[in-house]
Amino acid sequence: ISPANLARAKALGMTLGVHGAAMQAGARMPLRTIASSGIVFGLGTDATIVSHYKPFVTLGWAVSGLDAGNNRVLDEILTREEALIAHTRSNAYLFFQEKALGSLEVGKQADLVVLDRDYMTVPAADIKRIRPTLTMVGGRVVYNASDPAPR
């Protein structure tokens, strides 16, 4: 996407969905330019092609600029906070669900995931290797690494 197209999209009030599939497609997505444009954009794990579904692969790509094989595929990267917001709060906005999802606030739905390492401090190249150890949805444990039986 060019700066001219970003300006046009912003003038039209558009939003953008950026998917991790772009790393496999060889797209050198200008993430810093997109973030600096002021356009609301979300990060996702799928697109119109079959792709991974692990959010930390996409988050790692956006923060480190590296693909799954550790090849540099981005010239422009995001901060960890920007990438996390794009993957949560911004996506809720893109799906018209910002009043129910996307941030931890009273009255919103809040699923919970416990990770095996700290997203904010792990080396950027290791973000893609983060794994859940516990996941709760609707107040119920739906995944527990120490008890991997389906729930």
CORBEL-V571826 format. One record per residue. N is the residue number from 1. SS is DSSP state (H for helix, E for strand, - for the rest). PHI is phi in degrees with one decimal (NA if undefined). NEAR is the number of other C-alpha atoms within 10 Angstrom. Layout:
BEGIN
N_SS_PHI_NEAR, N_SS_PHI_NEAR
END
This chain:
BEGIN
1_-_NA_12, 2_-_-90.3_11, 3_H_-56.8_12, 4_H_-64.6_9, 5_H_-67.4_10, 6_H_-63.8_19, 7_H_-62.4_15, 8_H_-65.3_12, 9_H_-60.7_15, 10_H_-63.8_16, 11_H_-62.0_10, 12_-_-88.0_9, 13_-_74.7_10, 14_-_-81.2_13, 15_-_-118.9_17, 16_E_-128.1_17, 17_E_-112.6_16, 18_E_-109.8_21, 19_E_-113.7_19, 20_-_-59.1_27, 21_H_-59.0_20, 22_H_-60.3_20, 23_H_-67.9_23, 24_H_-79.2_13, 25_H_-85.0_9, 26_-_80.0_11, 27_-_-74.4_13, 28_-_-93.6_15, 29_-_-57.2_22, 30_-_-82.2_17, 31_H_-61.1_21, 32_H_-63.8_16, 33_H_-62.9_17, 34_H_-62.0_21, 35_H_-61.9_17, 36_H_-73.7_8, 37_H_-72.3_14, 38_-_88.4_12, 39_-_-74.3_18, 40_-_-72.0_19, 41_E_-136.7_23, 42_E_-116.1_24, 43_E_-105.2_23, 44_E_-136.9_21, 45_-_-110.6_20, 46_-_-136.9_19, 47_-_-161.4_14, 48_-_-85.2_7, 49_-_-123.2_10, 50_-_-66.8_9, 51_-_-144.0_15, 52_-_-64.1_15, 53_-_-123.2_13, 54_-_-88.7_16, 55_H_-60.8_20, 56_H_-73.3_22, 57_H_-67.2_22, 58_H_-66.5_30, 59_H_-60.8_27, 60_H_-62.9_27, 61_H_-60.7_27, 62_H_-68.5_32, 63_H_-89.7_24, 64_H_-96.0_25, 65_-_81.4_24, 66_E_-105.0_22, 67_-_-84.7_22, 68_-_-61.2_15, 69_-_-94.7_6, 70_-_66.1_12, 71_-_-90.3_10, 72_E_-71.6_14, 73_-_-122.7_19, 74_-_-126.1_21, 75_-_-91.3_13, 76_-_-121.0_17, 77_-_-121.2_21, 78_-_-111.0_22, 79_-_-74.7_15, 80_H_-59.6_19, 81_H_-65.6_12, 82_H_-59.3_18, 83_H_-65.0_23, 84_H_-65.4_21, 85_H_-62.1_18, 86_H_-63.5_25, 87_H_-85.5_24, 88_-_-122.6_17, 89_H_-59.2_19, 90_H_-66.7_26, 91_H_-63.9_22, 92_H_-59.2_19, 93_H_-63.3_19, 94_H_-60.9_17, 95_-_-98.4_10, 96_-_56.6_11, 97_-_-120.5_14, 98_-_-63.6_16, 99_-_-82.9_13, 100_-_-117.8_16, 101_-_-136.3_21, 102_-_101.5_21, 103_-_-150.8_16, 104_-_-87.0_12, 105_-_-144.8_11, 106_-_-57.2_8, 107_-_92.5_9, 108_-_-98.8_14, 109_-_-70.0_16, 110_-_-138.1_17, 111_-_-80.2_15, 112_E_-136.5_14, 113_E_-130.9_16, 114_E_-103.6_13, 115_E_-103.7_13, 116_-_-81.5_13, 117_-_-158.5_15, 118_-_-84.5_11, 119_-_-54.2_19, 120_-_-76.6_12, 121_-_-123.7_10, 122_-_-61.7_12, 123_-_-53.0_13, 124_H_-52.8_19, 125_H_-67.7_16, 126_H_-97.4_16, 127_H_-55.9_25, 128_H_-63.0_22, 129_H_-95.5_14, 130_-_-62.4_18, 131_-_-129.6_16, 132_E_-75.5_14, 133_E_-109.9_16, 134_E_-154.0_18, 135_E_-132.7_17, 136_E_-119.8_15, 137_E_-131.7_13, 138_-_60.3_10, 139_-_81.9_11, 140_E_-112.2_11, 141_E_-73.0_14, 142_E_-111.1_14, 143_E_-151.8_18, 144_E_-140.7_17, 145_H_-58.6_12, 146_H_-81.1_8, 147_H_-141.3_10, 148_-_-73.4_11, 149_-_-63.8_9, 150_-_-57.7_7, 151_-_-111.0_9
END
